[in-house]
């Protein structure tokens, strides 16, 4: 029994360390690709240089000094006024969310959406956000952060091709949905679709044929979900929908 307990502890210690290492990302910035707030997808302008792209950076050498900064390429930054940041394999907790008070112009709306709506919330103490890191291959990874309210911010360790994203963004209707959710894939070939919970857990997966343009979701309980669409070329898009 003791050996089993030690093995379980070692397993969780290994995966916790791996998740933290991925999140810290060698202290590089996770570049914000797009957000989904109240069911609406919000594009993020992609400047030529990563330092000017909105995003978040997690830093620290061990659990006693983990911290983060998030910004929208302006003077203001979000941070934890009472570190250290608490990181688990699936979430991180900001002890006391705070933001600097400089002029946000010309990015006030984007700053409000990213920092206030998703990362920092209403600045209440102990704000926990869920995250998931997906390895896309070719040294590319995506980081999806989900707020307690169900809004998401999708990041990458690479600059997003905005034209490519705009072309591939799907249309889902009706939203909210009662039974069948219909799609417009704009002519792109789809590999599969995954229904995810608010914390990123997979609930349902379906292979999509070229003739298919809807899914029967009547079995889902009422609530907020995410639809992860995987294209034939490996690209993925995350969309939020409501089940009535």
C-alpha positions, 0 to 999 in steps of 0.5 A: 500500500505504501508503494502504491501511495508513493507511486501516486504521489510521484505521478502527480508530482511529475505531471504538476512539474510538467504543467508548470514548466509548460505554463512558465514556457521558459519565461516567454510571452504567451501571445493572445490569439483571440477571445470568446466573451459572452459567446462572441469571438473577438479577434486580436490585432497581430503586430509584427513584433511579439512584444507589442502583441497582447498576452501573458507571461508566467515567471519564476524558478519554483513555487515560492516565487511564481508570478505573472504579468499580462498586458495589451501592448500598452502602459498598463499591466495585470499582476498579482499584488500578493504573490506567489501565484499558485499553479496546479496542473489545470489552474492558477490562482491569483491571490490579489488581482491588480492592474497599473493605472496608466492611460490605456489609449488607444487599446482601452476596449481590448484592455478591458476585455482581456485584463478586466473581463478574463484575467483579473475580473473585478479584482476580488481576492483569490481568482482562479482561472483554468488553463489547458496547454495543447502541443500542436507539433513543430514546437507550437503550443496553444494555451487556453485560459478560461475565466470563472465566468466561462469566457476564454482567451486563446494564446500561442507561443507563436504569432497567429496568421490573422487571415488564416484564422478569419477564413476558418472561423466557423458559424454555429447556429442556433446559439443558444441551442435546444437540440441540433446545432448547425454549422457553416464550415465555409468550404473547409474540410473538418476532421472532428468536433469535440464538446468540452466542459467549462474546465476543458474536459471532453464530453463528446467527440464526433468525426465529421463527414463532408456532408455533415453540417449539424450535431444532435446535442439534445443529450447535453444538460443545460449550461455553457460549453465549448466546441473544439473544431479540428480541421483536416490540416490540424488547425483548431478553433474553439467556440463557445455555445449555450445549451438550453 
